[in-house]
Amino acid sequence: MTNVNVATLWLVGGVMAVLAVATGIGQVLNLRIDTGLNPAVVAAFNLRLRAWWLMCSLLAVTFLVHEIATVVLFGLISFWALREFITLTPTRTADHRTLFWVFFLFTPLQYILVGMGDKQYGLYSVLIPVYAFLFVPARVAIAGDYKRFLERTAKIQAGLMICVYCLSHAPALLSLRIADYSDKMNGNAALLFFFVLVVQMGDVMQYAWERLAGKHVVAPAISPNKTWEGFLGGVLSATLLGTLLWKATPFEPWQAALMSLLIAVMGFAGGLTMSAIKRDRGVRDYGTLVTGHGGVLDRLDSICFAAPVFFHVTRYFFQSV
């Protein structure tokens, strides 16, 4: 079992306490029918809280065990998310061996390199966008099936990039060496928790602002529920939260505000992009693993887009030489 910094424990414990209070409020609203609130909105709120409990609890447990456990957790999540992504569209027999290498070579290898630490950054930063991206079309071509070749290879590449490469940058935060922070915070566990918390808070508050003041839809044909009011309210709420939690990060308050703003915007972009893919394939959710609330990828779309941006900005400006 790893030694977790007291500040990290306070951060995780504080989030759990807030979730407990929110869950109590949600249950009260669920039992009372005279509140004037739409029952569907209350039900959606409780389902989002359930997903939050699951995510925060899993992260907390892996922090207490070892940082490698956190990497393994994200690796398993990536595997499942990639499975959901690939099953959206039918594959041809010629693609099956390519998918075997994608699932059982490139996906685990990416996380093995991430788990080995920042010294392998030069490898895990190019493994998928260079080697895997060249391997996929070459292997499909060797199979000899040219029908919808570009569409099939692009789908596999997009899934590998979003579900594996992008998501792997979240646990990669644990290996950054940041002066006067990493040793104090025991492997950056608080930084990872801060990142997940801000991204998910942006997602939840976006939903809340959409219900309270949403009028101007961003892209009606893609997501009729995503509004500019929800976007601004969610981003500003997440930015405020991130600023208040600056002591859990290596950032100054103004830096924490800018970083929170950045990842909240990227989270929104991820949600909208993944919604566009679902509409293109004619489905509502990527899966059903999270009961009543879609699949793994439905809960992680914002994290997938925000993780590499947050990682690289943090590494560029704050990594120790």
C-alpha positions in Angstrom: 0.0 0.0 0.0 1.3 3.4 -1.0 1.7 6.4 1.4 -0.9 9.0 0.4 -0.3 12.6 1.3 -2.7 14.1 3.9 -3.7 16.8 1.4 -4.7 14.2 -1.1 -6.8 12.4 1.5 -8.5 15.7 2.4 -9.3 16.3 -1.3 -10.7 12.8 -1.8 -12.5 12.8 1.5 -14.0 16.3 0.7 -15.3 15.1 -2.6 -16.8 12.0 -1.1 -18.5 14.2 1.6 -20.0 16.5 -1.1 -21.2 13.5 -3.0 -22.8 12.1 0.1 -24.7 15.4 0.7 -25.7 15.6 -3.0 -26.9 12.0 -2.9 -29.0 12.8 0.2 -30.5 15.8 -1.6 -31.2 13.7 -4.7 -33.0 11.0 -2.6 -35.1 13.6 -0.9 -36.1 15.2 -4.3 -36.8 11.7 -5.6 -39.2 11.0 -2.7 -41.0 14.3 -2.8 -43.3 15.0 -5.7 -44.3 18.5 -4.6 -41.0 20.2 -5.4 -42.2 21.4 -8.9 -39.1 19.8 -10.5 -39.3 17.6 -13.5 -39.0 14.0 -12.3 -36.9 13.1 -15.4 -34.3 15.8 -14.4 -34.2 14.5 -10.8 -33.7 11.0 -12.1 -30.9 12.1 -14.5 -29.2 14.0 -11.6 -29.2 10.8 -9.4 -27.8 8.7 -12.2 -25.0 11.1 -12.8 -24.3 11.0 -9.0 -24.1 7.2 -9.2 -21.6 7.4 -12.0 -19.6 9.9 -10.0 -19.6 7.6 -7.0 -18.3 4.8 -9.1 -15.5 6.8 -10.7 -14.3 8.5 -7.5 -14.4 5.3 -5.5 -12.3 3.4 -8.0 -9.8 6.2 -8.2 -9.6 6.5 -4.4 -9.0 2.7 -4.0 -6.2 2.7 -6.7 -4.6 5.7 -5.0 -4.4 3.7 -1.7 -3.1 0.6 -3.4 -0.4 1.9 -5.8 0.0 4.2 -8.7 0.4 1.2 -11.0 -3.1 0.1 -9.9 -4.3 3.4 -11.3 -2.6 2.8 -14.6 -4.1 -0.7 -14.8 -7.5 0.7 -14.0 -7.3 3.2 -16.9 -6.0 0.5 -19.1 -9.0 -1.7 -18.5 -11.3 1.3 -19.0 -9.6 2.0 -22.3 -10.0 -1.6 -23.5 -13.7 -1.5 -22.7 -14.2 2.0 -24.2 -12.4 0.9 -27.4 -14.7 -2.1 -27.6 -17.7 0.1 -27.4 -16.4 2.4 -30.1 -15.5 -0.4 -32.5 -18.8 -2.2 -32.1 -20.7 1.0 -33.3 -20.1 0.1 -36.9 -19.9 -3.4 -38.5 -16.5 -4.8 -39.3 -15.4 -7.0 -42.2 -13.6 -10.3 -41.8 -10.4 -8.7 -43.1 -10.4 -6.3 -40.1 -10.5 -8.9 -37.4 -6.7 -9.7 -37.3 -6.0 -6.0 -37.3 -8.3 -5.5 -34.4 -6.6 -8.4 -32.6 -3.2 -6.5 -32.7 -5.0 -3.2 -31.8 -6.6 -4.7 -28.7 -3.9 -7.1 -27.5 -0.7 -5.4 -28.5 -1.0 -1.6 -28.9 -3.5 -1.0 -26.1 -1.6 -2.9 -23.4 1.8 -1.7 -24.7 0.7 1.9 -24.4 -0.2 1.5 -20.8 2.9 -0.5 -20.0 5.0 2.4 -21.3 2.9 4.9 -19.3 3.4 2.7 -16.2 7.1 2.8 -16.7 7.1 6.5 -16.1 8.1 9.7 -17.8 11.4 8.2 -18.9 9.3 6.4 -21.6 7.6 9.6 -22.7 9.4 9.5 -26.0 7.9 6.1 -26.8 4.3 6.3 -25.5 3.9 9.8 -27.1 4.5 8.3 -30.6 3.6 4.6 -30.3 0.0 5.1 -31.5 0.0 8.2 -33.7 3.0 6.9 -35.6 3.5 3.2 -35.4 -0.1 2.0 -34.8 -1.5 4.5 -37.3 0.9 3.1 -40.0 0.3 -0.5 -38.9 -3.5 -0.4 -39.2 -3.9 0.4 -42.9 -1.0 -1.8 -43.8 -2.4 -4.8 -42.0 -5.9 -4.2 -43.5 -4.4 -3.9 -47.0 -2.5 -7.2 -46.5 -5.9 -8.9 -45.8 -6.8 -8.0 -49.4 -10.2 -6.4 -48.9 -10.4 -2.9 -50.4 -14.2 -2.3 -49.9 -14.7 0.9 -47.8 -11.0 0.7 -47.0 -10.5 4.3 -45.9 -13.7 4.3 -43.8 -12.7 1.0 -42.0 -9.1 2.0 -41.3 -10.1 5.5 -40.2 -12.6 4.1 -37.7 -10.0 1.9 -36.1 -7.5 4.7 -36.0 -10.0 7.1 -34.5 -11.0 4.6 -31.8 -7.4 3.9 -30.9 -6.5 7.6 -30.7 -9.5 8.6 -28.6 -10.1 5.6 -26.3 -6.5 4.6 -25.8 -3.9 7.2 -26.7 -5.8 10.2 -25.3 -7.2 8.5 -22.2 -3.7 7.1 -21.3 -2.5 10.7 -20.7 -4.7 10.8 -17.5 -2.7 8.2 -15.5 0.5 9.6 -17.2 0.1 12.6 -14.9 1.2 10.4 -12.0 4.7 10.1 -13.5 5.4 13.8 -14.1 8.3 15.2 -11.9 7.2 18.6 -10.8 9.6 20.5 -8.5 8.4 21.1 -4.9 5.2 19.1 -5.7 5.6 15.5 -6.8 7.5 14.3 -3.7 5.2 16.2 -1.4 2.0 14.9 -3.1 3.2 11.3 -3.4 3.2 10.8 -7.2 0.8 13.5 -8.2 -2.3 11.6 -7.1 -4.0 14.9 -6.1 -3.2 16.3 -9.6 -5.0 13.4 -11.3 -7.9 13.7 -8.9 -8.1 17.4 -9.5 -8.1 16.9 -13.2 -10.9 14.3 -13.2 -12.9 16.3 -10.7 -12.8 19.6 -12.7 -13.6 17.8 -16.0 -16.6 16.0 -14.5 -17.8 19.0 -12.6 -17.8 20.9 -15.9 -19.9 18.1 -17.4 -22.4 18.1 -14.5 -22.7 21.8 -14.2 -23.2 22.1 -18.0 -26.1 19.8 -17.6 -27.5 21.8 -14.7 -27.2 25.1 -16.5 -28.8 23.7 -19.6 -31.8 22.8 -17.6 -31.9 26.1 -15.7 -31.2 28.6 -18.5 -30.5 26.7 -21.7 -32.1 28.5 -24.8 -29.6 28.7 -27.6 -28.6 25.3 -28.9 -25.0 24.9 -30.1 -25.6 22.2 -32.8 -29.2 21.1 -32.9 -28.7 18.2 -35.3 -25.9 16.7 -33.1 -27.1 17.4 -29.6 -30.3 19.3 -29.0 -29.6 19.5 -25.3 -26.2 21.2 -25.5 -26.7 25.0 -25.3 -24.4 28.0 -25.2 -25.8 28.9 -21.8 -24.9 25.4 -20.6 -21.4 25.6 -22.1 -20.7 29.0 -20.4 -22.2 28.0 -17.1 -20.4 24.7 -17.0 -17.0 26.1 -18.0 -17.3 29.0 -15.5 -18.4 26.7 -12.7 -15.6 24.2 -13.4 -13.1 27.1 -13.5 -14.3 28.4 -10.2 -14.0 25.0 -8.6 -10.5 24.5 -10.0 -9.4 27.9 -8.7 -10.6 27.1 -5.2 -8.7 23.8 -5.3 -5.4 25.4 -6.4 -3.6 24.2 -3.3 -4.0 20.6 -4.5 -2.0 21.4 -7.6 1.4 22.8 -8.5 -0.3 25.9 -9.9 -0.8 29.4 -8.6 -4.5 30.4 -8.2 -4.5 32.2 -11.6 -2.8 29.3 -13.2 -5.3 26.8 -11.7 -8.0 29.0 -13.1 -6.6 29.0 -16.7 -5.9 25.2 -16.6 -9.4 24.6 -15.3 -10.8 26.8 -18.1 -8.8 24.9 -20.7 -9.8 21.4 -19.6 -13.5 22.4 -19.2 -13.6 23.7 -22.8 -11.8 20.6 -24.1 -14.3 18.5 -22.1 -17.2 20.2 -23.8 -15.6 19.7 -27.2 -15.1 16.0 -26.4 -18.7 15.5 -25.4 -20.0 17.3 -28.6 -17.6 15.4 -30.9 -18.6 12.0 -29.4 -22.2 12.9 -29.7 -21.6 13.6 -33.4 -20.2 10.1 -33.8 -23.2 8.6 -32.1 -25.6 10.5 -34.3 -23.7 9.4 -37.4 -24.1 5.8 -36.3 -27.7 6.2 -35.3 -27.3 5.3 -31.6 -28.2 7.0 -28.4 -25.4 5.6 -26.2 -22.1 3.8 -26.7 -23.1 1.0 -24.3 -25.0 0.0 -21.2 -22.3 -0.7 -18.6 -23.4 2.2 -16.4 -26.9 1.2 -15.6 -29.4 3.6 -17.0 -26.7 6.0 -18.1 -25.0 4.7 -21.2 -21.6 3.0 -21.6 -18.1 3.8 -20.3 -17.4 6.1 -23.3 -20.5 8.1 -22.6 -19.0 9.0 -19.2 -15.4 9.5 -20.3 -15.8 11.4 -23.6 -14.9 14.7 -21.9 -11.9 13.2 -20.1 -10.6 11.7 -23.4 -10.3 15.1 -25.0 -9.1 17.0 -22.0 -6.4 14.5 -20.8 -3.7 15.0 -23.5 -4.1 18.7 -23.5 -3.9 19.0 -19.7 -0.9 16.6 -19.6 1.1 18.3 -22.3 0.5 21.8 -21.0 1.4 20.7 -17.5 4.5 18.9 -18.7 5.7 21.8 -20.9 5.3 24.5 -18.3 5.8 22.7 -14.9 7.9 19.6 -15.5 11.3 19.7 -13.7 14.3 19.6 -16.0 
